[in-house]
Amino acid sequence: MSVPKNFRRKIAFAVRVALIAAVALIFCQTQPGFESYAKRKPAKHGVLKIRTMPGGLPLQLDGKSFGATTTDDRSIDLPPGVHTIVI
């Protein structure tokens, strides 16, 4: 009794698909997860941008005088943490 040619093609195709799926599954199992690369590092500093309308208002940062505000962005580098701003 012989097996029809069309049936052999379907079996060969199913075997190829199963083999490719098995290789893909093994590859995914052996690769490290993305979580090991996504760990956030603590910030070393932050940037505070201040702009006021009108400019020239006194600015205090953490109880220290920081000059006056401007109508353009003014960037101030700060260490991470909670800060008090008084305008």
C-alpha positions as CSV (number, residue, x, y, z in Angstrom):
1,M,0.0,0.0,0.0
2,S,1.5,3.3,-1.0
3,V,0.9,6.7,0.6
4,P,-0.4,9.4,-1.7
5,K,2.2,12.1,-2.7
6,N,0.0,14.9,-1.5
7,F,-0.2,13.4,2.0
8,R,3.6,13.0,2.1
9,R,4.0,16.7,1.3
10,K,1.6,17.7,4.0
11,I,3.5,15.6,6.6
12,A,6.8,17.0,5.4
13,F,5.5,20.5,5.8
14,A,4.1,19.8,9.2
15,V,7.4,18.4,10.3
16,R,9.3,21.5,9.0
17,V,6.9,23.8,10.9
18,A,7.3,21.8,14.1
19,L,11.1,21.8,13.8
20,I,11.2,25.6,13.2
21,A,8.8,26.2,16.1
22,A,11.0,24.0,18.4
23,V,14.2,25.9,17.4
24,A,12.5,29.2,18.0
25,L,11.2,28.1,21.4
26,I,14.7,26.8,22.4
27,F,16.3,30.1,21.2
28,C,13.8,32.2,23.2
29,Q,14.3,30.0,26.3
30,T,18.1,30.4,26.2
31,Q,18.3,34.2,25.7
32,P,18.4,36.5,28.7
33,G,15.4,38.6,29.4
34,F,15.1,42.2,28.6
35,E,14.7,43.0,32.3
36,S,18.4,42.6,32.9
37,Y,19.1,45.5,30.5
38,A,16.2,47.7,31.6
39,K,17.3,48.4,35.2
40,R,17.3,52.1,35.8
41,K,20.3,53.7,37.3
42,P,19.7,56.3,40.0
43,A,19.9,59.9,38.8
44,K,23.1,61.8,39.5
45,H,21.6,65.2,39.0
46,G,18.4,66.9,37.8
47,V,17.7,70.0,35.8
48,L,15.3,72.6,36.9
49,K,14.0,75.1,34.2
50,I,12.4,78.3,35.4
51,R,10.8,81.1,33.3
52,T,8.5,83.8,34.6
53,M,6.4,86.6,33.0
54,P,7.5,89.2,33.9
55,G,11.1,88.4,34.6
56,G,13.3,89.9,37.3
57,L,11.5,88.3,40.3
58,P,13.7,87.2,43.2
59,L,14.4,83.4,43.2
60,Q,15.3,81.3,46.2
61,L,16.2,77.7,46.0
62,D,16.4,75.7,49.2
63,G,16.6,78.9,51.3
64,K,19.5,80.4,49.3
65,S,19.2,83.4,47.0
66,F,19.6,82.3,43.3
67,G,19.4,85.7,41.7
68,A,16.4,86.8,39.6
69,T,14.1,85.0,37.2
70,T,14.1,85.7,33.4
71,T,11.6,85.6,30.6
72,D,13.8,83.0,28.9
73,D,14.3,79.4,30.2
74,R,16.9,79.4,33.0
75,S,18.4,75.9,33.7
76,I,19.8,75.0,37.1
77,D,21.5,71.7,37.8
78,L,20.5,70.1,41.1
79,P,21.3,67.0,43.0
80,P,18.4,64.5,43.2
81,G,15.9,64.9,46.0
82,V,13.2,67.3,47.2
83,H,13.9,71.0,46.8
84,T,12.1,74.2,47.9
85,I,11.6,76.9,45.3
86,V,10.4,80.4,46.3
87,I,9.7,83.1,43.6
